[in-house]
Amino acid sequence: MILRDDWKQTLPAHMKPSSYATKPTRFTLFLRTFVPWQIVRFLIVNIKMMRMTWLNKHSH
């Protein structure tokens, strides 16, 4: 198998290494797996949805 260095030039723009997402930090990974934080975020999102529903229901 021959490895070539010109593979980056033959790829389409959306497949070049510069277009990929960055690696998450340790803190980000911690927050994604920390259940109390997930509960807080869940509650915040639900409160926002309830508020939008209530505002829509009472705007007429």
ABEGO torsion letter per residue (X at the ends): XBBBAAAAAABBAAABAAABBBBBBAAAAAAAABAAAAAAAAAAAAAAAAAAAAAAAAAX
